[in-house]
Amino acid sequence: MFVPAGVRSSWFLVAAGFYLSTFAGLLFCQQAPQNGKLNNAPADKADSSIFLQTLSDDFEQVRRSPENWSPIERQALLDAQGRARTFCLHSDFGTPDARTLLATAQICAFGDKWAEALNAASTYLSLSPENSLAGLAVVERAQIRLGRVHEAVTTALGIQSIVPFGLEANAILEDAVEALQYGYSMEAISICRLRQTALLALIESRLKDLNLANVAEVRSLYSSAMLLPVLLRFEAADTEADYEYDRLKVIRAYLETKEPVVRRYLEADYPFYSLLGSSLIWTMPRAAVANRPGTIPGVRLLLIQPPDCRDCKRLAAAFLAFANRARGRGLHFAVSTIAVAHRESGGKPPDQFALDGTPLNATVQEELSSLGCLSKPALLITVNGTHLSRVYYPTISFFAAGAAFDQLASRI
């Protein structure tokens, strides 16, 4: 979370600091370190501790998106950003006080004044290089927002090279990858490659003193490390992707000997990895499967809605609005809903799933589970009929004009 260094000592920054501490981490979509909320239950409660941690992670992930906030919270965010913009426009960027410059840079970034944020952060770095990580974080984000992508990759190299490489540096690079992966996938992969060795070393250092708290922290770091093989698979670089995935085997094997359910917990963010490149025949329209399997050309985008999904109607509407904007690009769109036949009293069989009314066999149900579709909406992208190319877990803002998926759709 971006908290201005000068807030505590500068009275005129107190109000902006309050808003930043409340909203900035969510606005910038940073992966905050998890060790502030870990469960330190004894080892014999490992299963429940990990399960509770997963629920906490899922809850915080939902809350990170302002579209899931209440109207009062969203208005408070807009008011705070407005005040930050006003402060930024009346700031002295020539001040020799490094702490004030850093605070100004962070407030300008919070107010979406990225040119001013870059100016203040760059000046701060020239005055205070010994505390460069906070300034580099603003520079990295500003360069991306201003479209200076190659400069952002160079800045990422500087962040990765800071010794020791830690949680804060990893969170900054995670932000950069998240922002770039849709429109600039190769640049996102470059940043992942730059940090991978340092990231694996950081994970291994945490394994030397493993406990339940470290399992949760390692899960967050492991998820970061998984981004490289996942993005490589998205770009069909399968050989390098499998090599990078194999590098993580040692971590998985070690943790599985410590906690019985940790494998599922570790890979909860990317359960679909093993299915990338597979042929999923059930993703095709039933008429096409029956009459001319595999003959739909080009790229298909399938939004899978899980059972009991409260916001899926709004999400589907946003998806279809994007489909209307994307007409003429040669893309095929579909929305499918998973239904559940709930278990009845009296010893009836367990829950059965159906996709658009068609009962699913055990194999398809297992694939849906591996894709994460049973708990959250998933966007599947297939090529050549049924071959799974990409998987995303979108929010409504994902399909907004000019947002992440517009950038991605221009390349696929």
C-alpha positions in Angstrom: 0.0 0.0 0.0 1.3 3.4 -0.9 1.6 5.4 2.4 3.4 8.8 2.0 6.6 9.0 3.9 6.0 12.6 4.9 2.4 12.2 6.0 3.2 11.9 9.7 5.4 15.0 9.8 3.6 17.3 7.4 0.3 18.7 8.6 -0.9 19.6 5.1 -0.6 15.9 4.1 -2.5 14.4 7.0 -5.9 14.3 5.2 -4.4 12.9 2.0 -2.5 10.3 4.0 -5.7 9.1 5.5 -7.3 8.6 2.2 -4.2 6.9 0.8 -4.0 4.5 3.7 -7.7 3.6 3.2 -7.9 3.4 -0.5 -4.6 3.4 -2.3 -3.7 -0.3 -2.0 -7.0 -1.3 -3.6 -6.8 1.3 -6.3 -3.3 0.3 -7.4 -4.3 -3.4 -7.2 -1.2 -4.3 -5.2 -0.6 -7.7 -3.7 0.0 -6.8 -0.1 2.1 -9.2 2.0 0.0 -11.7 3.8 1.8 -12.0 7.1 -0.3 -9.4 8.9 -3.4 -11.6 9.0 -2.0 -15.1 9.3 -3.5 -17.8 11.4 -1.0 -19.2 13.9 -3.0 -22.3 14.9 -1.1 -25.4 16.1 -0.1 -28.0 13.5 -2.9 -30.4 14.2 -5.3 -27.7 12.9 -3.4 -27.2 9.6 -6.2 -28.2 7.3 -8.7 -25.8 8.8 -6.1 -23.0 9.1 -5.3 -23.2 5.4 -9.0 -23.4 4.5 -9.7 -20.3 6.5 -6.8 -18.5 5.0 -8.1 -19.4 1.5 -11.5 -17.9 2.4 -9.8 -14.7 3.7 -7.8 -14.4 0.5 -10.9 -14.8 -1.6 -12.8 -12.2 0.4 -9.9 -9.7 0.1 -9.6 -10.4 -3.6 -13.3 -9.5 -4.1 -13.0 -6.4 -1.9 -10.0 -5.1 -4.0 -12.2 -4.2 -6.8 -14.1 -0.9 -6.2 -17.0 -2.1 -8.3 -17.8 -4.4 -5.3 -17.8 -1.6 -2.8 -21.0 0.1 -1.6 -22.1 3.4 -3.2 -20.9 5.3 -0.1 -17.5 3.8 -0.4 -17.2 4.5 -4.1 -18.2 8.1 -3.5 -15.6 8.4 -0.8 -13.0 7.1 -3.2 -14.0 9.6 -5.8 -13.9 12.5 -3.3 -10.5 11.4 -2.0 -9.1 11.2 -5.6 -10.5 14.7 -6.3 -8.7 16.1 -3.2 -5.5 14.3 -4.2 -5.7 15.9 -7.7 -6.2 19.4 -6.3 -3.3 18.9 -3.9 -1.1 17.6 -6.7 -1.8 20.6 -9.0 -0.8 23.0 -6.3 2.3 21.2 -5.2 5.9 22.5 -5.3 7.8 19.9 -7.3 11.1 21.9 -6.8 11.3 21.4 -3.1 14.6 19.9 -1.9 12.8 17.9 0.8 12.9 14.3 -0.3 10.2 13.0 2.0 7.8 15.7 0.8 8.6 14.8 -2.8 7.8 11.2 -2.2 4.5 12.0 -0.5 3.6 14.3 -3.3 4.4 11.6 -5.9 2.2 9.1 -4.2 -0.7 11.6 -3.8 -0.4 12.6 -7.5 -0.5 8.9 -8.4 -3.6 8.4 -6.2 -5.3 11.3 -8.0 -4.4 9.8 -11.5 -2.0 12.7 -12.2 0.7 10.4 -13.6 2.9 12.9 -15.4 3.2 14.9 -12.1 3.7 11.7 -10.1 6.6 10.6 -12.4 8.1 14.1 -12.2 8.0 14.1 -8.4 9.2 10.5 -8.0 12.1 10.9 -10.4 13.2 14.0 -8.5 12.9 12.1 -5.2 15.1 9.3 -6.5 17.8 11.8 -7.5 17.8 13.2 -4.0 17.3 10.0 -1.9 18.7 7.0 -3.8 19.3 5.0 -0.6 15.5 4.6 -0.1 14.7 4.0 -3.8 12.1 1.2 -3.6 9.2 3.5 -2.7 10.1 6.0 -5.4 10.7 3.2 -8.0 7.2 1.9 -7.3 5.6 5.2 -8.3 7.9 5.5 -11.3 7.0 2.0 -12.5 3.3 2.6 -12.2 3.5 6.0 -13.8 5.5 4.8 -16.8 2.9 2.1 -17.5 0.0 4.5 -17.2 1.7 6.9 -19.5 2.4 4.2 -22.1 6.2 4.2 -21.6 6.3 0.4 -21.6 9.9 -0.2 -22.5 11.0 2.3 -19.8 8.8 0.4 -17.3 10.7 -2.8 -18.1 14.0 -1.1 -17.5 12.6 0.2 -14.2 11.5 -3.3 -13.3 15.1 -4.5 -13.8 16.2 -1.9 -11.3 13.6 -3.0 -8.8 14.6 -6.7 -9.2 18.3 -5.9 -8.7 17.7 -4.3 -5.2 19.3 -6.6 -2.6 17.8 -8.2 -0.7 14.8 -8.9 -3.0 11.7 -9.0 -0.7 8.0 -9.0 -0.5 7.6 -5.3 -1.3 9.7 -5.5 -4.4 7.8 -8.5 -5.6 4.5 -6.8 -5.0 5.6 -3.8 -7.2 6.6 -6.2 -10.0 3.4 -8.1 -9.6 1.5 -4.9 -10.2 3.5 -4.2 -13.4 2.8 -7.7 -14.8 -0.9 -7.4 -14.0 -1.1 -4.1 -15.8 0.9 -5.2 -18.9 -0.2 -8.8 -19.5 -3.2 -8.0 -21.6 -1.9 -5.5 -24.1 1.9 -6.1 -23.7 2.2 -9.8 -22.9 5.9 -10.1 -24.0 6.9 -7.2 -21.8 5.0 -8.8 -18.9 6.8 -12.1 -19.6 10.1 -10.2 -19.6 9.5 -8.8 -16.2 8.5 -12.2 -14.9 11.8 -13.7 -16.3 13.8 -10.9 -14.7 12.4 -11.6 -11.2 12.0 -15.4 -11.3 15.4 -16.5 -10.0 15.2 -13.9 -7.1 11.6 -14.9 -6.4 12.4 -18.6 -6.2 15.3 -17.8 -3.8 12.9 -15.8 -1.7 10.5 -18.7 -1.5 13.3 -21.1 -0.6 14.4 -18.8 2.2 10.9 -19.0 3.7 11.0 -22.8 3.5 13.9 -23.0 5.9 11.7 -22.0 8.8 8.4 -23.3 7.6 5.2 -23.0 9.8 1.6 -22.3 9.1 2.3 -18.6 8.8 4.9 -19.2 6.2 2.7 -21.6 4.3 0.3 -18.7 3.7 3.1 -16.4 2.7 4.7 -18.9 0.4 1.3 -19.5 -1.3 1.3 -15.8 -2.2 4.9 -15.9 -3.5 4.2 -19.2 -5.3 1.3 -17.6 -7.1 3.7 -14.9 -8.3 6.1 -17.5 -9.5 3.3 -19.4 -11.3 2.6 -16.3 -13.5 5.7 -17.0 -15.7 4.7 -20.5 -16.8 1.0 -19.4 -17.1 1.8 -16.4 -19.3 4.2 -18.5 -21.4 1.4 -21.1 -22.0 -0.9 -18.3 -23.0 1.6 -17.4 -25.7 2.0 -21.1 -26.7 5.6 -21.2 -25.5 5.0 -24.6 -24.1 8.6 -25.8 -23.8 9.8 -22.9 -21.7 6.5 -22.9 -19.8 6.9 -26.5 -18.7 10.6 -25.9 -17.8 9.5 -23.0 -15.5 6.7 -25.1 -14.1 9.1 -27.9 -13.3 11.4 -25.5 -11.4 8.5 -25.2 -8.9 8.2 -28.9 -8.4 10.8 -28.9 -5.6 8.7 -26.3 -3.7 5.5 -28.2 -4.2 7.0 -31.5 -3.2 8.6 -30.0 0.0 5.4 -28.3 1.1 3.2 -31.4 0.4 5.3 -33.3 2.9 4.5 -30.7 5.6 0.8 -30.1 5.1 -1.7 -32.6 3.7 -3.9 -30.1 1.8 -1.2 -27.6 0.7 -1.1 -28.6 -3.0 -4.6 -27.5 -3.6 -4.1 -24.4 -1.5 -0.9 -23.5 -3.4 -2.4 -23.8 -6.9 -5.8 -22.2 -6.1 -4.9 -19.2 -8.2 -4.1 -21.1 -11.3 -6.0 -24.5 -11.1 -6.3 -24.6 -14.9 -2.6 -24.8 -15.8 -2.6 -28.5 -16.7 -5.6 -28.0 -19.0 -4.0 -25.3 -21.1 -3.7 -26.7 -24.7 -6.1 -29.5 -24.0 -9.2 -30.1 -26.2 -12.4 -29.5 -24.2 -15.2 -30.9 -26.4 -17.9 -29.6 -24.1 -16.9 -26.0 -24.8 -18.4 -26.3 -28.3 -22.1 -25.6 -29.0 -24.0 -28.9 -28.8 -25.3 -28.6 -32.3 -21.8 -28.1 -33.6 -20.5 -31.1 -31.6 -23.3 -33.3 -33.0 -23.2 -32.1 -36.6 -19.8 -30.8 -37.4 -17.3 -31.1 -34.5 -14.3 -28.9 -34.6 -15.4 -26.9 -37.6 -16.0 -23.5 -36.0 -13.0 -21.4 -37.1 -11.1 -18.7 -35.3 -11.3 -17.9 -31.6 -14.2 -18.6 -29.2 -14.8 -16.8 -26.0 -16.9 -18.7 -23.5 -18.1 -17.2 -20.2 -18.9 -19.9 -17.7 -21.2 -18.9 -14.8 -21.1 -21.0 -11.7 -24.1 -22.0 -9.6 -25.6 -19.4 -7.3 -23.6 -16.5 -8.8 -25.1 -13.3 -7.6 -23.4 -10.9 -10.0 -23.2 -13.1 -13.1 -26.2 -11.4 -14.7 -24.3 -8.0 -14.6 -21.1 -9.7 -15.7 -22.8 -11.4 -18.6 -24.3 -8.1 -19.7 -20.8 -6.5 -19.6 -19.4 -9.5 -21.6 -22.1 -9.2 -24.3 -21.7 -5.4 -24.5 -18.0 -6.2 -25.3 -19.2 -8.7 -27.9 -21.2 -6.0 -29.6 -18.1 -3.7 -29.7 -15.9 -6.6 -31.0 -18.1 -7.4 -34.0 -16.1 -7.9 -37.2 -13.0 -9.2 -35.4 -13.7 -12.8 -36.2 -14.4 -13.7 -32.6 -17.3 -16.1 -31.4 -19.0 -15.4 -28.1 -21.1 -17.6 -25.8 -22.3 -17.6 -22.2 -22.9 -21.0 -20.4 -24.4 -21.6 -17.0 -23.6 -24.4 -14.7 -26.7 -25.8 -12.8 -26.7 -28.0 -9.8 -29.2 -30.7 -8.9 -28.9 -30.4 -5.1 -28.8 -33.5 -3.0 -32.2 -34.4 -1.6 -32.9 -36.0 1.8 -33.4 -39.8 1.9 -30.0 -41.0 0.7 -30.2 -39.6 -2.9 -27.0 -39.4 -5.0 -24.6 -36.5 -4.4 -24.9 -33.1 -6.2 -25.0 -33.4 -10.0 -23.9 -30.7 -12.4 -25.4 -29.7 -15.7 -24.1 -27.2 -18.3 -27.0 -25.4 -20.0 -29.3 -28.2 -19.0 -27.1 -31.1 -20.3 -26.0 -33.5 -17.5 -22.2 -33.6 -17.2 -20.2 -36.8 -16.9 -17.5 -37.2 -14.3 -14.7 -36.2 -16.6 -16.3 -32.9 -17.5 -17.2 -32.2 -13.9 -13.5 -32.7 -13.0 -12.4 -30.3 -15.8 -14.9 -27.7 -14.6 -13.5 -28.0 -11.1 -9.9 -27.7 -12.4 -10.9 -24.6 -14.2 -12.2 -23.1 -11.0 -15.6 -22.7 -12.7 -17.6 -24.1 -9.8 -16.8 -21.3 -7.5 -16.3 -18.2 -9.7 -17.0 -17.0 -13.2 -14.4 -17.9 -15.7 -13.7 -16.7 -19.2 -12.3 -19.5 -21.5 -10.7 -18.7 -24.8 -10.4 -21.5 -27.2 -8.7 -21.8 -30.6 -9.3 -24.3 -33.4 -12.6 -25.3 -32.1 -12.0 -26.7 -28.6 -8.3 -26.2 -27.7 -8.1 -24.2 -24.5 -5.7 -21.2 -25.0 -6.4 -18.9 -22.0 -8.4 -18.7 -18.8 -9.3 -15.5 -16.9 -11.5 -14.8 -13.8 -13.0 -11.5 -14.9 -14.8 -8.7 -13.0 -17.3 -6.4 -14.7 -14.7 -3.7 -15.2 -12.6 -6.3 -17.1 -14.9 -5.8 -20.1 -15.2 -2.0 -19.9 -14.3 0.0 -23.1 -10.5 0.5 -23.2 -9.9 -1.8 -20.2 -8.0 -5.1 -20.0 -10.0 -7.2 -22.4 -10.2 -4.6 -25.1 -6.4 -4.6 -25.0 -6.3 -8.4 -25.2 -8.9 -8.8 -27.9 -6.9 -6.5 -30.2 -4.1 -9.2 -30.2 -6.0 -12.5 -30.3 
